[in-house]
Amino acid sequence: MRQSYIQHIIYASNALSLALIIFPLFIFVSEHYASHFGISLLGIGVIFLIIRLLDGFLDPLVGWASDNLNAPLGKRKFWLLVSLPFTLFGVWGLFGSNLDGAFAFQHFAFNIVILTIGLSLFTPPFYSLGAELSGDYIERSRITFFREGFFLLGTILAALIYAFAEGSTQALKYIAIVIFISHPITILISIFALKERDIFYQNKAGIFSVVTTILLDKKLKYFFVSQFFNAAANGIPGALFAFFVIHKLQREDLVGLLMLFYLLSGVLAVPLWINISKYFKKSDLWCCSISFSMIVFSLVFFLDADSILLFSIICILTGICVSADSALPTSIQADLLDEDLKVMKSNRSGTFFSILSVINKTAAAFSGGFVLLFLYAVNFNPLGGNSEEVLFWLTCLYAIAPIALKILPLLMMFRFPETNSDKAI
C-alpha cells in the first residue's frame, strides 16, 4: 500500500469516533430523553437551537485560531488533542452516566453544551487537515470518500450496538464505552503519524474577511447556500427516523436494523463513487445523487404499517447516495480553497471549514429543532397513542419536507463551474 494511502486512512479513521458521537446525538438522544425521562419535545428542540448558537460562535473562532496560531504539535493536530477531554466528558455525561430522572433536563442541557464545545474544537481543524493532505483534484476526492467511509462505518457500529442492546439506555452506554476507547487512540496516532502540509501564506486570515469573500464571490455564495439547504433537508429524516419507524410503521424492534440497511449500503457504495468521480465533475455527480435520492424518498409518503419491505428498499437505495452527499461537497470546497489561496495569498481553510461546519450544524439543528417543535404543536406523543391525523403530519414532515428543501441545492449546483474539473476527465 502506498504511503499516501496509509496517511489518508490514518486521517480518515478519526471519523469513526466522530460518527459514534454524532449519530446517536441526532438520531436516538431526542427519542431516548423524551421517552425515558419525560422531557418535552419543546424543551429538547429549544436546547438544540441554543447549542447551534454556541456553535455559531465557537466554530469560526476555532477555525480562525487553527489558521493563524502556530500551536505545538501542528496548527491542526493541536486542536484535536485539546478537544479530547471536553468530548469524552460530554459523551459520558450524555450517553453513559446513570441518570436521576428528577434532574434529567438539567443533565441533558449541561452535557450537550460540554459535548458541543468538544466537537467545535475538533471539527474545523479536522476537516482543514483533510483538505491539506493533498492538492490533487482526484486524490482529494479519495481522501473525502475515505473519511466518509469511516464515518459510515462508525454510524453502522452505533446502529449495530443499538440493534443488539437491550434498550436505548444500554445502547448509549455501550456506545460511550467504544468512544472512550477509539477516540483517544485515533487522535494520538494521527498526531504522531500525520505530517501537516506546509502551505505558504503571507497574510493573517480574518473571520470577517472570509465572510466578505463568501458574500462577494458568486461560486462560494452558491456553494454555501446550497450546503445550508442540503444540510437542513438531511437533518429532518435524522431527527424523525426513530419516531417514524416506531409510531408510523409500528416496528420499534426494527429501528436499528433498518438504519443498518441504510448505512451499510452507503459504505458499500463508497468504491463505486470513488471510481465514478474520476470521470465526472463532482458537482454534477453530487446533483445526480441528490436527484436519485429525492425520487426514491418520495415513496415514503405512501407507506403504512404493512410496508416494511418497501421501506427497507428505500433505506438501501437512499443509503447508496449518502456517501456521495457527504464526501463530494467537502471535496468541492477544498478545490475552492485552492482558488482562494492563489488569490488571497493566505491559507484560510480552517476559517472556511468552520463556517461550513456552522452552516451544516445550524441547518440540521434548526430543521431538526423545527420538526420537534412542530410535532409538539400538533400534540405528538413520543410515548404512543397518536391519532391518524398526528401520524399524517409526522409522515408529511418526514417524507415531503426534505425533498422540498433539496430542490434549491439541486438547481444551484448543477453545472457548477469547477476550475480543476478538466483533470477528472
C-alpha positions as CSV (number, residue, x, y, z in Angstrom):
1,M,0.0,0.0,0.0
2,R,1.3,3.4,-0.9
3,Q,2.5,5.7,1.9
4,S,-0.1,8.3,0.9
5,Y,-2.9,5.7,1.3
6,I,-1.7,4.9,4.8
7,Q,-1.7,8.6,5.7
8,H,-5.2,9.0,4.3
9,I,-6.6,6.0,6.2
10,I,-5.0,7.2,9.5
11,Y,-6.6,10.6,9.0
12,A,-9.9,9.2,8.0
13,S,-10.1,6.8,10.9
14,N,-10.9,9.8,13.2
15,A,-14.3,10.0,11.5
16,L,-15.3,6.6,13.0
17,S,-15.4,8.0,16.5
18,L,-17.0,11.2,15.3
19,A,-19.8,9.2,13.8
20,L,-20.2,7.3,17.0
21,I,-20.9,10.6,18.7
22,I,-23.0,12.5,16.1
23,F,-25.2,9.6,15.0
24,P,-26.8,8.9,18.4
25,L,-26.8,12.6,19.3
26,F,-29.1,13.4,16.4
27,I,-31.0,10.1,15.9
28,F,-31.5,8.5,19.3
29,V,-30.9,11.0,22.0
30,S,-34.1,13.0,21.4
31,E,-36.3,9.9,21.4
32,H,-34.4,8.5,24.4
33,Y,-34.7,11.5,26.7
34,A,-38.3,12.2,25.7
35,S,-39.5,8.6,26.2
36,H,-37.5,7.6,29.2
37,F,-37.3,10.8,31.3
38,G,-40.4,12.7,30.1
39,I,-38.5,15.7,28.8
40,S,-40.9,17.5,26.4
41,L,-40.1,17.8,22.7
42,L,-40.4,21.6,23.2
43,G,-37.5,21.5,25.7
44,I,-35.3,19.3,23.6
45,G,-36.0,21.4,20.5
46,V,-35.1,24.6,22.3
47,I,-31.8,23.1,23.6
48,F,-30.8,22.0,20.1
49,L,-31.4,25.5,18.8
50,I,-29.4,27.1,21.7
51,I,-26.3,24.9,21.2
52,R,-26.3,25.9,17.5
53,L,-25.9,29.5,18.6
54,L,-22.9,28.3,20.7
55,D,-21.6,26.6,17.5
56,G,-22.0,29.8,15.6
57,F,-19.6,31.5,18.0
58,L,-17.1,28.7,18.7
59,D,-16.6,27.1,15.2
60,P,-15.4,30.3,13.4
61,L,-13.2,31.2,16.4
62,V,-11.5,27.7,16.4
63,G,-11.2,27.8,12.6
64,W,-9.5,31.2,12.8
65,A,-7.2,30.1,15.6
66,S,-6.1,26.9,13.6
67,D,-5.3,29.1,10.6
68,N,-3.3,31.8,12.4
69,L,-1.7,30.4,15.5
70,N,1.4,28.3,15.4
71,A,0.5,25.8,18.1
72,P,2.5,22.9,19.4
73,L,2.1,19.6,17.5
74,G,0.8,21.4,14.4
75,K,-1.7,24.0,13.6
76,R,-4.5,21.5,13.1
77,K,-3.4,18.5,15.2
78,F,-3.1,20.6,18.4
79,W,-6.8,21.3,18.4
80,L,-7.7,17.7,18.0
81,L,-5.9,16.9,21.3
82,V,-7.4,20.0,23.1
83,S,-10.9,18.8,22.1
84,L,-10.5,15.3,23.6
85,P,-11.3,16.0,27.3
86,F,-14.4,18.1,26.5
87,T,-15.7,15.4,24.1
88,L,-15.2,12.5,26.4
89,F,-16.7,14.3,29.4
90,G,-19.8,15.3,27.4
91,V,-20.2,11.8,25.8
92,W,-20.1,10.1,29.1
93,G,-22.5,12.6,30.7
94,L,-25.0,12.4,27.8
95,F,-24.7,8.7,26.8
96,G,-23.1,6.7,29.6
97,S,-23.9,8.1,33.1
98,N,-26.7,6.7,35.4
99,L,-29.3,9.5,35.3
100,D,-31.7,10.6,38.0
101,G,-34.9,11.4,36.3
102,A,-35.6,14.3,38.6
103,F,-32.8,16.3,37.0
104,A,-33.0,14.9,33.5
105,F,-33.4,18.2,31.7
106,Q,-30.6,20.0,33.5
107,H,-28.3,16.9,33.0
108,F,-29.2,16.8,29.3
109,A,-28.6,20.6,28.8
110,F,-25.3,20.7,30.7
111,N,-23.7,17.7,29.0
112,I,-24.8,18.6,25.5
113,V,-23.2,22.0,25.9
114,I,-19.9,20.4,27.0
115,L,-20.0,18.0,24.1
116,T,-20.8,20.8,21.7
117,I,-17.6,22.6,22.9
118,G,-15.6,19.5,22.2
119,L,-17.0,19.0,18.7
120,S,-16.4,22.6,17.9
121,L,-12.7,22.3,18.9
122,F,-12.4,19.2,16.8
123,T,-14.4,19.6,13.6
124,P,-12.9,22.7,11.8
125,P,-9.2,21.7,12.3
126,F,-10.1,18.1,11.3
127,Y,-11.7,19.0,8.0
128,S,-9.0,21.5,7.3
129,L,-6.3,18.9,7.9
130,G,-8.0,16.6,5.3
131,A,-8.2,19.3,2.7
132,E,-4.5,20.0,3.1
133,L,-3.3,16.4,2.9
134,S,-3.2,16.7,-0.9
135,G,-3.6,19.3,-3.6
136,D,-4.6,16.9,-6.3
137,Y,-8.2,17.1,-7.7
138,I,-8.9,13.4,-7.8
139,E,-6.8,12.4,-4.8
140,R,-8.7,14.9,-2.7
141,S,-12.0,13.2,-3.6
142,R,-10.4,9.9,-2.5
143,I,-9.5,11.4,0.9
144,T,-13.0,12.7,1.5
145,F,-14.5,9.3,0.5
146,F,-12.2,7.5,2.9
147,R,-13.3,9.9,5.6
148,E,-17.0,9.5,4.9
149,G,-16.5,5.7,4.6
150,F,-15.1,5.6,8.1
151,F,-17.9,7.9,9.2
152,L,-20.4,5.5,7.8
153,L,-18.6,2.6,9.5
154,G,-18.8,4.4,12.8
155,T,-22.5,5.0,12.2
156,I,-23.0,1.3,11.3
157,L,-21.3,0.3,14.5
158,A,-23.5,2.6,16.5
159,A,-26.6,1.2,14.8
160,L,-25.4,-2.4,15.5
161,I,-24.9,-1.6,19.1
162,Y,-28.4,-0.1,19.3
163,A,-29.9,-3.0,17.5
164,F,-28.5,-5.7,19.8
165,A,-28.6,-3.8,23.1
166,E,-31.5,-4.2,25.5
167,G,-33.0,-0.8,25.1
168,S,-31.6,2.7,24.4
169,T,-30.1,3.2,27.9
170,Q,-27.8,0.2,27.5
171,A,-27.1,1.0,23.8
172,L,-26.0,4.6,24.6
173,K,-23.8,3.4,27.4
174,Y,-22.0,0.8,25.2
175,I,-21.5,3.4,22.5
176,A,-19.9,5.7,25.1
177,I,-17.5,3.0,26.1
178,V,-16.5,2.4,22.5
179,I,-15.9,6.1,22.0
180,F,-13.7,6.2,25.2
181,I,-11.5,3.5,23.6
182,S,-11.4,4.6,19.9
183,H,-11.4,8.4,20.0
184,P,-8.1,8.9,22.0
185,I,-6.4,6.2,20.0
186,T,-7.2,7.6,16.6
187,I,-6.3,11.2,17.7
188,L,-2.9,10.1,19.2
189,I,-2.0,8.0,16.2
190,S,-2.8,11.0,13.9
191,I,-0.7,13.4,16.0
192,F,2.4,11.2,15.7
193,A,1.8,9.7,12.2
194,L,0.4,12.6,10.1
195,K,2.6,15.3,8.7
196,E,0.8,18.6,8.2
197,R,1.5,20.1,4.7
198,D,3.4,23.3,4.7
199,I,1.3,25.9,2.8
200,F,2.8,29.2,2.0
201,Y,0.8,32.2,3.2
202,Q,1.6,35.9,3.8
203,N,-1.5,37.4,5.3
204,K,-3.3,36.6,8.5
205,A,-6.8,35.3,7.9
206,G,-9.7,37.2,9.5
207,I,-13.1,35.8,10.1
208,F,-14.9,38.8,8.7
209,S,-12.7,38.8,5.6
210,V,-13.7,35.3,4.9
211,V,-17.4,36.2,5.3
212,T,-16.9,39.1,2.9
213,T,-15.3,36.8,0.4
214,I,-18.2,34.4,0.5
215,L,-20.8,37.2,0.1
216,L,-18.9,38.7,-2.9
217,D,-17.8,35.5,-4.7
218,K,-20.7,34.0,-6.6
219,K,-19.3,30.5,-6.7
220,L,-18.7,30.4,-2.9
221,K,-22.0,32.0,-2.2
222,Y,-23.9,29.5,-4.3
223,F,-21.9,26.7,-2.7
224,F,-22.6,27.7,0.9
225,V,-26.3,28.5,0.3
226,S,-26.7,25.1,-1.3
227,Q,-25.0,23.5,1.7
228,F,-27.3,25.1,4.1
229,F,-30.5,23.8,2.4
230,N,-29.0,20.4,1.8
231,A,-28.0,20.0,5.4
232,A,-31.4,21.3,6.5
233,A,-33.0,18.6,4.3
234,N,-30.7,15.9,5.7
235,G,-31.5,16.9,9.3
236,I,-35.2,16.2,9.1
237,P,-35.1,12.4,8.4
238,G,-32.3,12.0,11.0
239,A,-34.4,13.7,13.7
240,L,-37.6,11.8,12.8
241,F,-36.3,8.3,11.8
242,A,-36.9,6.6,15.1
243,F,-40.2,8.4,15.6
244,F,-41.4,7.3,12.1
245,V,-40.4,3.7,12.4
246,I,-41.8,3.3,16.0
247,H,-45.1,5.2,15.6
248,K,-46.0,5.1,11.8
249,L,-44.6,1.7,10.9
250,Q,-45.2,0.3,14.4
251,R,-41.9,-1.6,14.4
252,E,-39.7,-0.4,17.3
253,D,-37.8,-3.7,17.1
254,L,-36.5,-2.8,13.6
255,V,-35.2,0.7,14.3
256,G,-31.6,-0.4,14.5
257,L,-31.8,-2.9,11.7
258,L,-33.4,-0.5,9.2
259,M,-30.8,2.1,10.0
260,L,-28.2,-0.5,9.5
261,F,-29.5,-1.3,5.9
262,Y,-29.3,2.4,5.1
263,L,-25.7,2.9,6.4
264,L,-24.3,-0.4,5.2
265,S,-25.4,0.4,1.6
266,G,-23.6,3.8,2.0
267,V,-20.4,2.1,2.9
268,L,-20.6,-0.5,0.2
269,A,-21.2,2.3,-2.3
270,V,-18.0,4.2,-1.5
271,P,-15.8,2.3,-4.0
272,L,-18.5,2.9,-6.7
273,W,-18.5,6.7,-6.1
274,I,-14.7,6.8,-6.0
275,N,-14.4,5.2,-9.4
276,I,-17.3,7.3,-10.9
277,S,-15.8,10.5,-9.6
278,K,-12.7,10.1,-11.8
279,Y,-14.8,10.6,-14.9
280,F,-17.4,13.2,-13.9
281,K,-17.5,16.6,-12.4
282,K,-18.0,16.5,-8.6
283,S,-20.9,18.9,-8.7
284,D,-22.8,17.1,-11.5
285,L,-22.2,13.8,-9.7
286,W,-23.5,15.2,-6.5
287,C,-26.6,16.6,-8.2
288,C,-27.3,13.1,-9.7
289,S,-27.1,11.5,-6.3
290,I,-29.5,14.2,-4.9
291,S,-32.0,13.6,-7.7
292,F,-32.0,9.9,-7.3
293,S,-32.5,10.1,-3.5
294,M,-35.3,12.6,-3.9
295,I,-37.2,10.3,-6.3
296,V,-36.8,7.2,-4.1
297,F,-37.6,9.1,-0.9
298,S,-40.9,10.4,-2.3
299,L,-42.3,6.8,-1.9
300,V,-42.1,7.2,1.9
301,F,-45.3,9.3,1.8
302,F,-47.3,6.2,0.7
303,L,-46.1,3.8,3.4
304,D,-48.1,2.2,6.2
305,A,-47.6,-0.4,8.9
306,D,-47.5,-3.2,6.2
307,S,-44.8,-1.6,4.1
308,I,-41.7,-2.7,5.9
309,L,-40.2,-4.4,2.8
310,L,-40.7,-1.3,0.7
311,F,-39.2,0.9,3.4
312,S,-36.2,-1.4,3.6
313,I,-35.6,-1.0,-0.1
314,I,-35.9,2.8,0.3
315,C,-33.3,2.7,3.1
316,I,-30.9,0.8,0.9
317,L,-31.3,2.9,-2.2
318,T,-31.1,6.3,-0.4
319,G,-28.2,4.9,1.6
320,I,-26.3,4.4,-1.7
321,C,-26.4,8.2,-2.1
322,V,-25.4,9.2,1.4
323,S,-21.7,8.7,0.9
324,A,-21.7,11.0,-2.2
325,D,-23.9,13.5,-0.4
326,S,-21.3,13.6,2.4
327,A,-18.0,13.4,0.6
328,L,-18.4,15.4,-2.6
329,P,-19.4,18.8,-1.1
330,T,-16.3,18.9,1.2
331,S,-14.1,17.9,-1.8
332,I,-15.6,20.7,-3.8
333,Q,-14.9,23.2,-1.1
334,A,-11.3,22.0,-0.8
335,D,-10.9,22.8,-4.6
336,L,-12.5,26.3,-4.0
337,L,-10.0,26.9,-1.2
338,D,-7.1,26.3,-3.6
339,E,-8.5,29.1,-5.8
340,D,-8.8,31.3,-2.7
341,L,-5.2,30.6,-1.6
342,K,-3.9,31.7,-5.0
343,V,-5.9,35.0,-5.0
344,M,-5.5,36.0,-1.3
345,K,-2.0,34.5,-0.6
346,S,-3.5,33.4,2.7
347,N,-4.3,29.9,4.0
348,R,-7.9,30.4,5.3
349,S,-9.1,26.8,5.1
350,G,-9.7,26.5,8.9
351,T,-11.9,29.5,8.9
352,F,-13.8,28.4,5.7
353,F,-14.4,24.9,7.1
354,S,-15.5,26.4,10.4
355,I,-18.1,28.4,8.6
356,L,-19.2,25.4,6.6
357,S,-19.4,23.5,9.9
358,V,-21.6,26.2,11.4
359,I,-23.8,26.2,8.3
360,N,-24.2,22.4,8.3
361,K,-24.9,22.1,12.0
362,T,-27.1,25.1,12.2
363,A,-29.2,24.0,9.3
364,A,-29.5,20.5,10.6
365,A,-30.3,21.7,14.1
366,F,-32.8,24.3,13.0
367,S,-34.6,21.8,10.7
368,G,-34.5,19.1,13.4
369,G,-35.5,21.5,16.1
370,F,-38.3,22.9,14.0
371,V,-39.8,19.4,13.4
372,L,-39.7,18.6,17.1
373,L,-41.4,21.9,17.9
374,F,-43.9,21.2,15.1
375,L,-44.7,17.8,16.5
376,Y,-45.1,19.3,19.9
377,A,-47.6,21.8,18.4
378,V,-49.7,19.1,16.8
379,N,-49.7,17.1,20.1
380,F,-47.5,14.3,19.0
381,N,-46.9,11.9,22.0
382,P,-43.5,10.2,21.9
383,L,-44.9,7.6,24.3
384,G,-47.5,6.4,21.7
385,G,-51.3,6.5,21.2
386,N,-51.2,9.1,18.5
387,S,-54.2,9.8,16.2
388,E,-54.2,9.2,12.4
389,E,-54.1,13.0,11.9
390,V,-51.0,13.4,14.1
391,L,-49.3,10.5,12.2
392,F,-50.2,12.1,8.9
393,W,-48.3,15.3,10.0
394,L,-45.4,13.1,11.1
395,T,-45.3,11.5,7.6
396,C,-45.5,14.8,5.8
397,L,-42.6,16.2,7.8
398,Y,-40.5,13.0,7.3
399,A,-41.3,12.4,3.6
400,I,-42.1,15.8,1.9
401,A,-40.1,18.4,3.7
402,P,-36.6,17.0,2.9
403,I,-37.5,16.7,-0.8
404,A,-38.7,20.3,-0.9
405,L,-35.6,21.6,0.7
406,K,-33.3,19.8,-1.7
407,I,-34.7,21.4,-4.8
408,L,-32.7,24.6,-4.3
409,P,-29.3,22.9,-3.9
410,L,-30.0,20.9,-7.0
411,L,-30.8,24.0,-9.1
412,M,-27.8,25.9,-7.7
413,M,-25.1,23.2,-8.1
414,F,-26.0,21.7,-11.4
415,R,-23.3,22.8,-13.9
416,F,-21.4,24.5,-11.1
417,P,-18.1,25.8,-12.6
418,E,-15.1,23.8,-11.3
419,T,-11.7,25.1,-12.1
420,N,-9.9,21.8,-11.9
421,S,-12.7,19.6,-13.4
422,D,-10.8,19.1,-16.6
423,K,-8.5,16.8,-14.7
424,A,-11.3,14.4,-13.9
425,I,-11.9,13.5,-17.5
